[in-house]
Amino acid sequence: MPHIYRKPADLPAEIPVFPLGGAVLFPKSVLPLNIFEPRYLNMVDDALSGSRLIGMIQPAGLVGQGEHPDLADIGCVGRLTSFQETDDGRYLIALQGVARFGVIEETTRATPYRTVRADWSRYPEDLALDAEPPSLKREDLTTALKDYLERNGLNADWSSISEAPVEMLINSLSTGCPFTNPEKQALLEARTLQDRCSALIALLVMERPGQGGGYVQ
């Protein structure tokens, strides 16, 4: 990620948001997206001609709130770093996480997509360039992951897991494991990376067979 955002004041006061349940973006991680709805195609067009920033946020509450669901209190803005247009008019994009934001209020704009006023003061550490905290222990995480996979009959690419930086591993597992949307939101809202690691380990220990499935990469 280009380090052009060094403090909250470097980020815009208003951003477009893409409400999508289960699709959680974390700072410094990458989220690929397949964009096909006209309103979000328009959002990508505007982002490409502007700041290249798009906020990912989960709908709040229960599924089935229609076309205009309530929004979660916390999301994460990403910078559009990869873009491809398909023959059938879709956009394949990648967002690289920049920083989490709080929703102050939804704004009224003459756009088909939604925009919010963002509070960047809640997670200023997201913009820090510091190395991973030494208190993050890969061994605890991998032990919990192995037990979780065995209980649920899942496989993993252990060579990739062993080589991945611990922050990347935490965020990849937080995104890719079949947790519920509220569980993923709790991981997003964890104050520090250490807090997210602890919450992730707790979820891996608590999850039981039959609550989800998939292949962890």
N, C-alpha and C positions, 0 to 999 in steps of 0.2 A: 504494500500500500504506500503510495507517495505520502511522505510525512508532511502534509500541508496543513493538517489540523493538529495544532499543538496545545490549544486551550479551548474551553467551551465557546469563547467569543469568536473563534474562527469559524464556527458552524452557523448556518442560517437560522433565523428565528422561526421560519415557517418551512415545512417540508411536505411533500406528497407522501401518502402512506398507502401500503398495499396490505389490507387485512386478509390473512390467510392462516387458517387454523392448522397447527402442527408444523408449520414452516417457520422455525425460529432461527434467527441470525444472531451470531455472537461477535463481539469485537475481535478483529484480526482473523476471523474465519471466513470461508467462502461459501456462498449459497447459490447453486445453479437454479434457474427458473425458466419454465416454458410459458411464455406469455401469448395468450390467444384472444382474450376478451378485448373488444374494441376500446373500452375505457382505459385499460391498462396498456394497450398498445400506444394510446395517446400519451399516457403518463411516461412511458419509456422515450417516446419522441421528444417530449418536453425536457426530460432529464438529460438526454443527449445534447440538447441545444443549450442547456443551462449548467447547473452545478454538478450534474451526474449523480446526485444523491436521491435515494429512495428509502423511505422508512418501512421496515417490515414490522408488522404488529399483528397479534392474534385477536380475533373477536373475543369479547368478554362474555361470560355466562354460557348458556346452553347453545348447542347447535340448532340451526333452524330459525334464525332471527330474520331471514329474508335478505334483501339486497342491501340493507343498510344496518348491519349489526352494530351493537355497542362495541367500543374498542377497549382493549386492555389498557391499564394505566401506564405500562412500560413497553417500549419497543426498542428496536436497534436500527440505526440508519446505516446503510451501506452505500459504497461508491460503485457505480456501474463500471466494471473494468473489462468486461468482455461482451461482445454483441455480435449476433449473427441472425440474418433474416432468412427464413425458409421459403421454399417455392409456394407454399400454401398460405403465406402471409403471417406466420407466427414469428416471434422473436425468441431466440435462445440467448439468455443473458447470464452473467455471473455478477453477484454483488459481493464486495469485500467489506466485512463489518468494520465500521469506524468507531461508533460510540452508541451507548444506550441513551434513551431519552424518556422523559416523562411527558405525558400529554397534558398541556395546560387547558386547551380547549380546541374543539374542531372549528376550522375557519370556513367562511363562505367564499367560494371562488367559482367563477364561471368555467369550471372544468368538469368533465364527466367523472373524474376520480376525486378521492377525498384528500384533504390537506389539514394539517394541525399546526398549532403553535407548540413548539417543543421547548421543554425545560432541560437544558444540558447540565445543570448544576448537580444533579443527583449522583452522577458517576464520572467525576472528572478524571479518575485514575484510568479510565478506558483509553485516554489519549497519551498516557505515559509510555515511554520507550524503554522502561526498565526491563531487566531480565526476569525470568520466572522466579517467584519467591522460593528460597531454599527449603521451606517447610512442606512443599508439595512432594509427596512420596509416591513415585510410580508403583512401588511394590504393593502398597495397600490397594491402589486402584486396579491393578492387573489381577490381584488375588480375588477381589470382589467380582471382577468381570468374568474370570474363569468359572467361578461358582455359578454365576448367573447363566452363562452359556450352557453349562452342563445341566442345570435344572430345566432349562427350556429347550434343550436339544438343538442348539444353534451352533454354527461354525464361525470362525474368525480367521482373518489373515494375520497370524501372529508375527510374521516377519515385518509387516507394515506397522503393527502395533508397537513392536519393540524399537523400531527406528524413529517413530513419530515423536516430536517434542511433546512434553507433557501437556502444555496448554492446548496444542492442536488435538491431542488425544481426548482431553476432557470435553472440548467443544464438539468434536466429531461424535463421540458417544452420546453426548447430551442431545444432539440433533438426530442421530441415526437410530438409537435404541427405541423400541416401540412403547415409549412412555405415553401417558395420556397428555392431552393438551395442557391441563392445569399443572401437571408435573413438569412439563417443559417450560411453562411460564415461570414456575418457581425457580428452576435452574437459571433462567435468564435474569431474574430479579436478585439472585444471590449477590451480595454486596461485592465480594472480592473473588478472585479466582480460587483462592483457598476455600472459601465458603462454597463455591460451586462444586469443587472437587469433593468436599465432605458430603454435600447434598446428593451428588451423583452416586457416591459409594453407598449412601443410605438407601437410595432407590434400587440400586443393583442388588443389595442384600434383601430388600423387602419384596421385590417382584417375585411372583410365583408362576409356574407353568399355566398356560391358558390365558394369560393377560396380554399376550402379544406374540409376535414372531417376526423373523426376518434374518437377514444376513448382515452381520456387522463387519464393515471393512476397516 
